[in-house]
């Protein structure tokens, strides 16, 4: 029996409309319609939710379901590749942050312009890849993100002034450039540090537990 028919039977057995079935799984009715018409498959997380909520085994859903097994094997492989990519970007982001933070607090002559470019690319790439997770769609996590960011921004500002790197001169234009540059670096470091703390890849989280 096709996977699409099994999903439809599961829904009908529980006397649910496509709308109610979709609501229980936090998806749209159009998505459920796609499953039942064979145009698409649930993602792995949703498939497990269907199995758990409606007491149907994964073996029953997958057995002799044309196309489903190949689809989920591809999903698993893609998931492993995505995890490796996220871990690599996270570690590169961490190294870039350390180099830029050293430059921020000292006069150590390193190619920090290149580090800034690398850090920006890694930060944007990592946030885009991580935004697929539920945390980024939660107001609670967004509030937490901005709270951490503000705290780090203030602390970085204090550190920058305390280390004497905010060298004010009689040249107004020079002072303006120094202040703008310091604010930009502070902003970049603060948002990067917040990201490194709050959005750790699952591969690294599992090792820290």
CNS distance restraints for C-alpha pairs under 8 A (distance, minus, plus):
assign (resid   1 and name CA) (resid   5 and name CA) 6.81 0.50 0.50
assign (resid   1 and name CA) (resid   6 and name CA) 7.09 0.50 0.50
assign (resid   1 and name CA) (resid  64 and name CA) 6.41 0.50 0.50
assign (resid   1 and name CA) (resid  65 and name CA) 5.99 0.50 0.50
assign (resid   1 and name CA) (resid  66 and name CA) 7.85 0.50 0.50
assign (resid   2 and name CA) (resid   6 and name CA) 6.56 0.50 0.50
assign (resid   2 and name CA) (resid  64 and name CA) 7.33 0.50 0.50
assign (resid   2 and name CA) (resid  65 and name CA) 4.81 0.50 0.50
assign (resid   2 and name CA) (resid  66 and name CA) 5.84 0.50 0.50
assign (resid   3 and name CA) (resid   7 and name CA) 6.36 0.50 0.50
assign (resid   3 and name CA) (resid  38 and name CA) 7.53 0.50 0.50
assign (resid   3 and name CA) (resid  61 and name CA) 6.54 0.50 0.50
assign (resid   3 and name CA) (resid  62 and name CA) 6.98 0.50 0.50
assign (resid   3 and name CA) (resid  65 and name CA) 4.85 0.50 0.50
assign (resid   3 and name CA) (resid  66 and name CA) 6.85 0.50 0.50
assign (resid   3 and name CA) (resid  68 and name CA) 6.65 0.50 0.50
assign (resid   4 and name CA) (resid   8 and name CA) 6.35 0.50 0.50
assign (resid   4 and name CA) (resid  35 and name CA) 5.58 0.50 0.50
assign (resid   4 and name CA) (resid  36 and name CA) 4.34 0.50 0.50
assign (resid   4 and name CA) (resid  37 and name CA) 6.12 0.50 0.50
assign (resid   4 and name CA) (resid  38 and name CA) 5.21 0.50 0.50
assign (resid   5 and name CA) (resid   9 and name CA) 6.08 0.50 0.50
assign (resid   5 and name CA) (resid  36 and name CA) 6.26 0.50 0.50
assign (resid   6 and name CA) (resid  10 and name CA) 6.09 0.50 0.50
assign (resid   6 and name CA) (resid  61 and name CA) 6.47 0.50 0.50
assign (resid   7 and name CA) (resid  11 and name CA) 6.31 0.50 0.50
assign (resid   7 and name CA) (resid  35 and name CA) 7.27 0.50 0.50
assign (resid   7 and name CA) (resid  36 and name CA) 6.35 0.50 0.50
assign (resid   7 and name CA) (resid  61 and name CA) 7.77 0.50 0.50
assign (resid   8 and name CA) (resid  12 and name CA) 6.13 0.50 0.50
assign (resid   8 and name CA) (resid  36 and name CA) 5.75 0.50 0.50
assign (resid   9 and name CA) (resid  13 and name CA) 5.84 0.50 0.50
assign (resid  10 and name CA) (resid  14 and name CA) 6.55 0.50 0.50
assign (resid  10 and name CA) (resid  54 and name CA) 7.41 0.50 0.50
assign (resid  10 and name CA) (resid  56 and name CA) 7.87 0.50 0.50
assign (resid  11 and name CA) (resid  15 and name CA) 6.42 0.50 0.50
assign (resid  11 and name CA) (resid  16 and name CA) 5.59 0.50 0.50
assign (resid  11 and name CA) (resid  17 and name CA) 7.32 0.50 0.50
assign (resid  11 and name CA) (resid  18 and name CA) 7.57 0.50 0.50
assign (resid  11 and name CA) (resid  21 and name CA) 6.63 0.50 0.50
assign (resid  12 and name CA) (resid  16 and name CA) 5.86 0.50 0.50
assign (resid  12 and name CA) (resid  17 and name CA) 7.54 0.50 0.50
assign (resid  14 and name CA) (resid  54 and name CA) 7.76 0.50 0.50
assign (resid  16 and name CA) (resid  20 and name CA) 5.77 0.50 0.50
assign (resid  16 and name CA) (resid  21 and name CA) 5.78 0.50 0.50
assign (resid  17 and name CA) (resid  21 and name CA) 6.07 0.50 0.50
assign (resid  18 and name CA) (resid  22 and name CA) 5.95 0.50 0.50
assign (resid  18 and name CA) (resid  29 and name CA) 5.70 0.50 0.50
assign (resid  18 and name CA) (resid  32 and name CA) 6.34 0.50 0.50
assign (resid  18 and name CA) (resid  33 and name CA) 7.09 0.50 0.50
assign (resid  19 and name CA) (resid  23 and name CA) 6.23 0.50 0.50
assign (resid  19 and name CA) (resid  28 and name CA) 7.44 0.50 0.50
assign (resid  19 and name CA) (resid  29 and name CA) 5.02 0.50 0.50
assign (resid  20 and name CA) (resid  24 and name CA) 6.29 0.50 0.50
assign (resid  21 and name CA) (resid  25 and name CA) 6.64 0.50 0.50
assign (resid  21 and name CA) (resid  29 and name CA) 7.85 0.50 0.50
assign (resid  21 and name CA) (resid  32 and name CA) 7.71 0.50 0.50
assign (resid  22 and name CA) (resid  26 and name CA) 6.03 0.50 0.50
assign (resid  22 and name CA) (resid  27 and name CA) 5.03 0.50 0.50
assign (resid  22 and name CA) (resid  28 and name CA) 5.47 0.50 0.50
assign (resid  22 and name CA) (resid  29 and name CA) 5.29 0.50 0.50
assign (resid  22 and name CA) (resid  31 and name CA) 7.63 0.50 0.50
assign (resid  22 and name CA) (resid  32 and name CA) 6.15 0.50 0.50
assign (resid  23 and name CA) (resid  27 and name CA) 6.15 0.50 0.50
assign (resid  23 and name CA) (resid  28 and name CA) 7.08 0.50 0.50
assign (resid  23 and name CA) (resid  29 and name CA) 7.83 0.50 0.50
assign (resid  25 and name CA) (resid  46 and name CA) 6.89 0.50 0.50
assign (resid  25 and name CA) (resid  49 and name CA) 7.25 0.50 0.50
assign (resid  25 and name CA) (resid  50 and name CA) 7.53 0.50 0.50
assign (resid  27 and name CA) (resid  31 and name CA) 6.48 0.50 0.50
assign (resid  27 and name CA) (resid  32 and name CA) 7.54 0.50 0.50
assign (resid  28 and name CA) (resid  32 and name CA) 6.72 0.50 0.50
assign (resid  29 and name CA) (resid  33 and name CA) 6.21 0.50 0.50
assign (resid  30 and name CA) (resid  34 and name CA) 6.20 0.50 0.50
assign (resid  31 and name CA) (resid  35 and name CA) 6.46 0.50 0.50
assign (resid  31 and name CA) (resid  40 and name CA) 7.95 0.50 0.50
assign (resid  32 and name CA) (resid  36 and name CA) 6.32 0.50 0.50
assign (resid  33 and name CA) (resid  37 and name CA) 6.10 0.50 0.50
assign (resid  34 and name CA) (resid  38 and name CA) 6.12 0.50 0.50
assign (resid  34 and name CA) (resid  39 and name CA) 4.98 0.50 0.50
assign (resid  34 and name CA) (resid  40 and name CA) 5.43 0.50 0.50
assign (resid  34 and name CA) (resid  41 and name CA) 7.64 0.50 0.50
assign (resid  35 and name CA) (resid  39 and name CA) 6.05 0.50 0.50
assign (resid  35 and name CA) (resid  40 and name CA) 5.08 0.50 0.50
assign (resid  35 and name CA) (resid  41 and name CA) 5.35 0.50 0.50
assign (resid  35 and name CA) (resid  42 and name CA) 6.98 0.50 0.50
assign (resid  41 and name CA) (resid  68 and name CA) 7.38 0.50 0.50
assign (resid  41 and name CA) (resid  71 and name CA) 7.94 0.50 0.50
assign (resid  42 and name CA) (resid  46 and name CA) 5.72 0.50 0.50
assign (resid  42 and name CA) (resid  47 and name CA) 5.68 0.50 0.50
assign (resid  43 and name CA) (resid  47 and name CA) 6.11 0.50 0.50
assign (resid  43 and name CA) (resid  75 and name CA) 7.96 0.50 0.50
assign (resid  44 and name CA) (resid  48 and name CA) 6.28 0.50 0.50
assign (resid  44 and name CA) (resid  72 and name CA) 7.22 0.50 0.50
assign (resid  44 and name CA) (resid  75 and name CA) 7.75 0.50 0.50
assign (resid  45 and name CA) (resid  49 and name CA) 6.33 0.50 0.50
assign (resid  46 and name CA) (resid  50 and name CA) 6.19 0.50 0.50
assign (resid  47 and name CA) (resid  51 and name CA) 6.31 0.50 0.50
assign (resid  47 and name CA) (resid  58 and name CA) 8.00 0.50 0.50
assign (resid  48 and name CA) (resid  52 and name CA) 6.15 0.50 0.50
assign (resid  48 and name CA) (resid  58 and name CA) 7.57 0.50 0.50
assign (resid  49 and name CA) (resid  53 and name CA) 5.86 0.50 0.50
assign (resid  50 and name CA) (resid  54 and name CA) 5.73 0.50 0.50
assign (resid  50 and name CA) (resid  55 and name CA) 7.68 0.50 0.50
assign (resid  50 and name CA) (resid  56 and name CA) 7.43 0.50 0.50
assign (resid  51 and name CA) (resid  55 and name CA) 5.46 0.50 0.50
assign (resid  51 and name CA) (resid  56 and name CA) 4.80 0.50 0.50
assign (resid  51 and name CA) (resid  57 and name CA) 5.61 0.50 0.50
assign (resid  51 and name CA) (resid  58 and name CA) 6.18 0.50 0.50
assign (resid  52 and name CA) (resid  56 and name CA) 7.06 0.50 0.50
assign (resid  56 and name CA) (resid  60 and name CA) 6.86 0.50 0.50
assign (resid  56 and name CA) (resid  61 and name CA) 7.31 0.50 0.50
assign (resid  57 and name CA) (resid  61 and name CA) 6.49 0.50 0.50
assign (resid  58 and name CA) (resid  62 and name CA) 5.97 0.50 0.50
assign (resid  59 and name CA) (resid  63 and name CA) 5.55 0.50 0.50
assign (resid  61 and name CA) (resid  65 and name CA) 7.18 0.50 0.50
assign (resid  62 and name CA) (resid  68 and name CA) 6.53 0.50 0.50
assign (resid  62 and name CA) (resid  69 and name CA) 6.53 0.50 0.50
assign (resid  65 and name CA) (resid  69 and name CA) 7.09 0.50 0.50
assign (resid  67 and name CA) (resid  71 and name CA) 6.14 0.50 0.50
assign (resid  68 and name CA) (resid  72 and name CA) 6.25 0.50 0.50
assign (resid  69 and name CA) (resid  73 and name CA) 6.15 0.50 0.50
assign (resid  70 and name CA) (resid  74 and name CA) 6.21 0.50 0.50
assign (resid  71 and name CA) (resid  75 and name CA) 6.24 0.50 0.50
assign (resid  72 and name CA) (resid  76 and name CA) 6.11 0.50 0.50
assign (resid  73 and name CA) (resid  77 and name CA) 6.33 0.50 0.50
assign (resid  74 and name CA) (resid  78 and name CA) 6.07 0.50 0.50
assign (resid  75 and name CA) (resid  79 and name CA) 5.99 0.50 0.50
assign (resid  76 and name CA) (resid  80 and name CA) 6.27 0.50 0.50
assign (resid  77 and name CA) (resid  81 and name CA) 6.31 0.50 0.50
assign (resid  78 and name CA) (resid  82 and name CA) 6.06 0.50 0.50
assign (resid  79 and name CA) (resid  83 and name CA) 6.17 0.50 0.50
assign (resid  80 and name CA) (resid  84 and name CA) 6.32 0.50 0.50
assign (resid  81 and name CA) (resid  85 and name CA) 6.17 0.50 0.50
assign (resid  82 and name CA) (resid  86 and name CA) 6.11 0.50 0.50
assign (resid  83 and name CA) (resid  87 and name CA) 6.15 0.50 0.50
assign (resid  83 and name CA) (resid 201 and name CA) 7.35 0.50 0.50
assign (resid  83 and name CA) (resid 202 and name CA) 7.62 0.50 0.50
assign (resid  83 and name CA) (resid 203 and name CA) 6.94 0.50 0.50
assign (resid  84 and name CA) (resid  88 and name CA) 6.17 0.50 0.50
assign (resid  85 and name CA) (resid  89 and name CA) 6.17 0.50 0.50
assign (resid  86 and name CA) (resid  90 and name CA) 5.98 0.50 0.50
assign (resid  86 and name CA) (resid 126 and name CA) 6.44 0.50 0.50
assign (resid  86 and name CA) (resid 129 and name CA) 7.14 0.50 0.50
assign (resid  86 and name CA) (resid 130 and name CA) 7.69 0.50 0.50
assign (resid  86 and name CA) (resid 201 and name CA) 6.46 0.50 0.50
assign (resid  87 and name CA) (resid  91 and name CA) 6.21 0.50 0.50
assign (resid  87 and name CA) (resid 201 and name CA) 6.08 0.50 0.50
assign (resid  87 and name CA) (resid 203 and name CA) 6.95 0.50 0.50
assign (resid  87 and name CA) (resid 204 and name CA) 7.32 0.50 0.50
assign (resid  88 and name CA) (resid  92 and name CA) 6.17 0.50 0.50
assign (resid  89 and name CA) (resid  93 and name CA) 5.92 0.50 0.50
assign (resid  89 and name CA) (resid 122 and name CA) 5.87 0.50 0.50
assign (resid  89 and name CA) (resid 125 and name CA) 7.62 0.50 0.50
assign (resid  89 and name CA) (resid 126 and name CA) 6.12 0.50 0.50
assign (resid  90 and name CA) (resid  94 and name CA) 6.15 0.50 0.50
assign (resid  90 and name CA) (resid 122 and name CA) 7.67 0.50 0.50
assign (resid  90 and name CA) (resid 126 and name CA) 6.89 0.50 0.50
assign (resid  90 and name CA) (resid 196 and name CA) 7.35 0.50 0.50
assign (resid  90 and name CA) (resid 200 and name CA) 7.63 0.50 0.50
assign (resid  90 and name CA) (resid 201 and name CA) 7.46 0.50 0.50
assign (resid  91 and name CA) (resid  95 and name CA) 6.27 0.50 0.50
assign (resid  92 and name CA) (resid  96 and name CA) 6.12 0.50 0.50
assign (resid  92 and name CA) (resid 119 and name CA) 7.92 0.50 0.50
assign (resid  92 and name CA) (resid 122 and name CA) 7.08 0.50 0.50
assign (resid  93 and name CA) (resid  97 and name CA) 6.04 0.50 0.50
assign (resid  93 and name CA) (resid 119 and name CA) 5.82 0.50 0.50
assign (resid  93 and name CA) (resid 122 and name CA) 5.70 0.50 0.50
assign (resid  93 and name CA) (resid 123 and name CA) 6.52 0.50 0.50
assign (resid  93 and name CA) (resid 192 and name CA) 7.82 0.50 0.50
assign (resid  93 and name CA) (resid 196 and name CA) 7.98 0.50 0.50
assign (resid  94 and name CA) (resid  98 and name CA) 6.31 0.50 0.50
assign (resid  94 and name CA) (resid 196 and name CA) 7.09 0.50 0.50
assign (resid  95 and name CA) (resid  99 and name CA) 6.39 0.50 0.50
assign (resid  96 and name CA) (resid 100 and name CA) 6.13 0.50 0.50
assign (resid  96 and name CA) (resid 115 and name CA) 5.93 0.50 0.50
assign (resid  96 and name CA) (resid 116 and name CA) 7.64 0.50 0.50
assign (resid  96 and name CA) (resid 118 and name CA) 7.08 0.50 0.50
assign (resid  96 and name CA) (resid 119 and name CA) 5.51 0.50 0.50
assign (resid  97 and name CA) (resid 101 and name CA) 5.90 0.50 0.50
assign (resid  97 and name CA) (resid 119 and name CA) 6.92 0.50 0.50
assign (resid  97 and name CA) (resid 189 and name CA) 6.76 0.50 0.50
assign (resid  97 and name CA) (resid 192 and name CA) 7.06 0.50 0.50
assign (resid  97 and name CA) (resid 193 and name CA) 7.58 0.50 0.50
assign (resid  98 and name CA) (resid 102 and name CA) 6.25 0.50 0.50
assign (resid  99 and name CA) (resid 103 and name CA) 6.42 0.50 0.50
assign (resid  99 and name CA) (resid 112 and name CA) 7.61 0.50 0.50
assign (resid  99 and name CA) (resid 115 and name CA) 7.28 0.50 0.50
assign (resid 100 and name CA) (resid 104 and name CA) 6.02 0.50 0.50
assign (resid 100 and name CA) (resid 112 and name CA) 6.30 0.50 0.50
assign (resid 100 and name CA) (resid 115 and name CA) 6.60 0.50 0.50
assign (resid 100 and name CA) (resid 116 and name CA) 7.11 0.50 0.50
assign (resid 100 and name CA) (resid 189 and name CA) 7.68 0.50 0.50
assign (resid 101 and name CA) (resid 105 and name CA) 6.36 0.50 0.50
assign (resid 101 and name CA) (resid 189 and name CA) 7.01 0.50 0.50
assign (resid 102 and name CA) (resid 106 and name CA) 5.95 0.50 0.50
assign (resid 102 and name CA) (resid 108 and name CA) 7.31 0.50 0.50
assign (resid 103 and name CA) (resid 107 and name CA) 6.17 0.50 0.50
assign (resid 103 and name CA) (resid 108 and name CA) 5.80 0.50 0.50
assign (resid 103 and name CA) (resid 109 and name CA) 7.44 0.50 0.50
assign (resid 103 and name CA) (resid 110 and name CA) 7.24 0.50 0.50
assign (resid 103 and name CA) (resid 112 and name CA) 6.93 0.50 0.50
assign (resid 104 and name CA) (resid 160 and name CA) 7.15 0.50 0.50
assign (resid 104 and name CA) (resid 185 and name CA) 7.17 0.50 0.50
assign (resid 105 and name CA) (resid 159 and name CA) 7.31 0.50 0.50
assign (resid 105 and name CA) (resid 160 and name CA) 5.97 0.50 0.50
assign (resid 105 and name CA) (resid 163 and name CA) 6.49 0.50 0.50
assign (resid 105 and name CA) (resid 165 and name CA) 6.95 0.50 0.50
assign (resid 106 and name CA) (resid 163 and name CA) 7.67 0.50 0.50
assign (resid 106 and name CA) (resid 165 and name CA) 7.26 0.50 0.50
assign (resid 111 and name CA) (resid 115 and name CA) 6.55 0.50 0.50
assign (resid 112 and name CA) (resid 116 and name CA) 5.97 0.50 0.50
assign (resid 113 and name CA) (resid 117 and name CA) 6.41 0.50 0.50
assign (resid 114 and name CA) (resid 118 and name CA) 6.23 0.50 0.50
assign (resid 115 and name CA) (resid 119 and name CA) 5.90 0.50 0.50
assign (resid 116 and name CA) (resid 120 and name CA) 6.03 0.50 0.50
assign (resid 117 and name CA) (resid 121 and name CA) 6.23 0.50 0.50
assign (resid 118 and name CA) (resid 122 and name CA) 6.11 0.50 0.50
assign (resid 119 and name CA) (resid 123 and name CA) 5.87 0.50 0.50
assign (resid 120 and name CA) (resid 124 and name CA) 6.09 0.50 0.50
assign (resid 121 and name CA) (resid 125 and name CA) 6.03 0.50 0.50
assign (resid 122 and name CA) (resid 126 and name CA) 5.83 0.50 0.50
assign (resid 123 and name CA) (resid 127 and name CA) 6.06 0.50 0.50
assign (resid 123 and name CA) (resid 192 and name CA) 6.84 0.50 0.50
assign (resid 124 and name CA) (resid 128 and name CA) 6.10 0.50 0.50
assign (resid 125 and name CA) (resid 129 and name CA) 6.23 0.50 0.50
assign (resid 126 and name CA) (resid 130 and name CA) 5.96 0.50 0.50
assign (resid 127 and name CA) (resid 131 and name CA) 5.80 0.50 0.50
assign (resid 127 and name CA) (resid 195 and name CA) 7.98 0.50 0.50
assign (resid 128 and name CA) (resid 132 and name CA) 7.48 0.50 0.50
assign (resid 130 and name CA) (resid 136 and name CA) 7.73 0.50 0.50
assign (resid 130 and name CA) (resid 199 and name CA) 7.55 0.50 0.50
assign (resid 131 and name CA) (resid 135 and name CA) 7.60 0.50 0.50
assign (resid 131 and name CA) (resid 136 and name CA) 5.31 0.50 0.50
assign (resid 131 and name CA) (resid 137 and name CA) 7.63 0.50 0.50
assign (resid 132 and name CA) (resid 136 and name CA) 7.43 0.50 0.50
assign (resid 133 and name CA) (resid 137 and name CA) 7.61 0.50 0.50
assign (resid 134 and name CA) (resid 138 and name CA) 6.70 0.50 0.50
assign (resid 135 and name CA) (resid 141 and name CA) 5.97 0.50 0.50
assign (resid 136 and name CA) (resid 141 and name CA) 6.59 0.50 0.50
assign (resid 136 and name CA) (resid 142 and name CA) 6.80 0.50 0.50
assign (resid 137 and name CA) (resid 141 and name CA) 7.85 0.50 0.50
assign (resid 137 and name CA) (resid 142 and name CA) 7.89 0.50 0.50
assign (resid 138 and name CA) (resid 142 and name CA) 6.38 0.50 0.50
assign (resid 139 and name CA) (resid 143 and name CA) 6.06 0.50 0.50
assign (resid 140 and name CA) (resid 144 and name CA) 6.21 0.50 0.50
assign (resid 141 and name CA) (resid 145 and name CA) 5.94 0.50 0.50
assign (resid 142 and name CA) (resid 146 and name CA) 6.31 0.50 0.50
assign (resid 143 and name CA) (resid 147 and name CA) 6.11 0.50 0.50
assign (resid 144 and name CA) (resid 148 and name CA) 6.20 0.50 0.50
assign (resid 145 and name CA) (resid 149 and name CA) 6.15 0.50 0.50
assign (resid 145 and name CA) (resid 194 and name CA) 6.56 0.50 0.50
assign (resid 145 and name CA) (resid 195 and name CA) 7.82 0.50 0.50
assign (resid 145 and name CA) (resid 198 and name CA) 7.34 0.50 0.50
assign (resid 146 and name CA) (resid 150 and name CA) 6.16 0.50 0.50
assign (resid 147 and name CA) (resid 151 and name CA) 6.42 0.50 0.50
assign (resid 148 and name CA) (resid 152 and name CA) 6.19 0.50 0.50
assign (resid 148 and name CA) (resid 194 and name CA) 6.00 0.50 0.50
assign (resid 149 and name CA) (resid 153 and name CA) 6.01 0.50 0.50
assign (resid 149 and name CA) (resid 190 and name CA) 5.54 0.50 0.50
assign (resid 149 and name CA) (resid 191 and name CA) 5.75 0.50 0.50
assign (resid 149 and name CA) (resid 193 and name CA) 7.98 0.50 0.50
assign (resid 149 and name CA) (resid 194 and name CA) 5.79 0.50 0.50
assign (resid 150 and name CA) (resid 154 and name CA) 6.28 0.50 0.50
assign (resid 150 and name CA) (resid 190 and name CA) 7.77 0.50 0.50
assign (resid 151 and name CA) (resid 155 and name CA) 6.27 0.50 0.50
assign (resid 152 and name CA) (resid 156 and name CA) 5.93 0.50 0.50
assign (resid 152 and name CA) (resid 190 and name CA) 5.26 0.50 0.50
assign (resid 152 and name CA) (resid 193 and name CA) 7.74 0.50 0.50
assign (resid 152 and name CA) (resid 194 and name CA) 7.70 0.50 0.50
assign (resid 153 and name CA) (resid 157 and name CA) 6.18 0.50 0.50
assign (resid 153 and name CA) (resid 186 and name CA) 6.04 0.50 0.50
assign (resid 153 and name CA) (resid 187 and name CA) 6.42 0.50 0.50
assign (resid 153 and name CA) (resid 189 and name CA) 7.98 0.50 0.50
assign (resid 153 and name CA) (resid 190 and name CA) 5.31 0.50 0.50
assign (resid 154 and name CA) (resid 158 and name CA) 6.34 0.50 0.50
assign (resid 155 and name CA) (resid 159 and name CA) 6.22 0.50 0.50
assign (resid 156 and name CA) (resid 160 and name CA) 6.01 0.50 0.50
assign (resid 156 and name CA) (resid 186 and name CA) 6.18 0.50 0.50
assign (resid 156 and name CA) (resid 190 and name CA) 7.50 0.50 0.50
assign (resid 157 and name CA) (resid 161 and name CA) 6.30 0.50 0.50
assign (resid 157 and name CA) (resid 186 and name CA) 6.77 0.50 0.50
assign (resid 158 and name CA) (resid 162 and name CA) 5.96 0.50 0.50
assign (resid 159 and name CA) (resid 163 and name CA) 6.11 0.50 0.50
assign (resid 160 and name CA) (resid 164 and name CA) 6.73 0.50 0.50
assign (resid 160 and name CA) (resid 165 and name CA) 5.93 0.50 0.50
assign (resid 160 and name CA) (resid 166 and name CA) 6.73 0.50 0.50
assign (resid 161 and name CA) (resid 165 and name CA) 6.19 0.50 0.50
assign (resid 161 and name CA) (resid 166 and name CA) 5.66 0.50 0.50
assign (resid 166 and name CA) (resid 178 and name CA) 7.03 0.50 0.50
assign (resid 166 and name CA) (resid 179 and name CA) 7.38 0.50 0.50
assign (resid 166 and name CA) (resid 182 and name CA) 7.78 0.50 0.50
assign (resid 167 and name CA) (resid 175 and name CA) 7.79 0.50 0.50
assign (resid 167 and name CA) (resid 178 and name CA) 7.78 0.50 0.50
assign (resid 168 and name CA) (resid 175 and name CA) 5.68 0.50 0.50
assign (resid 169 and name CA) (resid 174 and name CA) 7.36 0.50 0.50
assign (resid 169 and name CA) (resid 175 and name CA) 6.36 0.50 0.50
assign (resid 170 and name CA) (resid 175 and name CA) 7.81 0.50 0.50
assign (resid 171 and name CA) (resid 175 and name CA) 6.25 0.50 0.50
assign (resid 172 and name CA) (resid 176 and name CA) 6.18 0.50 0.50
assign (resid 173 and name CA) (resid 177 and name CA) 6.27 0.50 0.50
assign (resid 174 and name CA) (resid 178 and name CA) 6.22 0.50 0.50
assign (resid 175 and name CA) (resid 179 and name CA) 6.15 0.50 0.50
assign (resid 176 and name CA) (resid 180 and name CA) 6.13 0.50 0.50
assign (resid 177 and name CA) (resid 181 and name CA) 6.00 0.50 0.50
assign (resid 178 and name CA) (resid 182 and name CA) 6.09 0.50 0.50
assign (resid 179 and name CA) (resid 183 and name CA) 6.15 0.50 0.50
assign (resid 180 and name CA) (resid 184 and name CA) 6.19 0.50 0.50
assign (resid 181 and name CA) (resid 185 and name CA) 6.20 0.50 0.50
assign (resid 182 and name CA) (resid 186 and name CA) 5.95 0.50 0.50
assign (resid 183 and name CA) (resid 187 and name CA) 6.02 0.50 0.50
assign (resid 184 and name CA) (resid 188 and name CA) 6.16 0.50 0.50
assign (resid 185 and name CA) (resid 189 and name CA) 6.00 0.50 0.50
assign (resid 186 and name CA) (resid 190 and name CA) 5.95 0.50 0.50
assign (resid 187 and name CA) (resid 191 and name CA) 6.17 0.50 0.50
assign (resid 188 and name CA) (resid 192 and name CA) 6.07 0.50 0.50
assign (resid 189 and name CA) (resid 193 and name CA) 5.99 0.50 0.50
assign (resid 190 and name CA) (resid 194 and name CA) 6.11 0.50 0.50
assign (resid 191 and name CA) (resid 195 and name CA) 6.17 0.50 0.50
assign (resid 192 and name CA) (resid 196 and name CA) 6.15 0.50 0.50
assign (resid 193 and name CA) (resid 197 and name CA) 6.23 0.50 0.50
assign (resid 194 and name CA) (resid 198 and name CA) 6.03 0.50 0.50
assign (resid 195 and name CA) (resid 199 and name CA) 5.37 0.50 0.50
assign (resid 195 and name CA) (resid 200 and name CA) 7.79 0.50 0.50
assign (resid 196 and name CA) (resid 200 and name CA) 6.18 0.50 0.50
assign (resid 200 and name CA) (resid 204 and name CA) 6.70 0.50 0.50
assign (resid 200 and name CA) (resid 205 and name CA) 6.34 0.50 0.50
assign (resid 201 and name CA) (resid 205 and name CA) 6.18 0.50 0.50
assign (resid 202 and name CA) (resid 206 and name CA) 5.99 0.50 0.50
assign (resid 203 and name CA) (resid 207 and name CA) 6.82 0.50 0.50
assign (resid 204 and name CA) (resid 208 and name CA) 6.39 0.50 0.50
assign (resid 205 and name CA) (resid 209 and name CA) 6.39 0.50 0.50
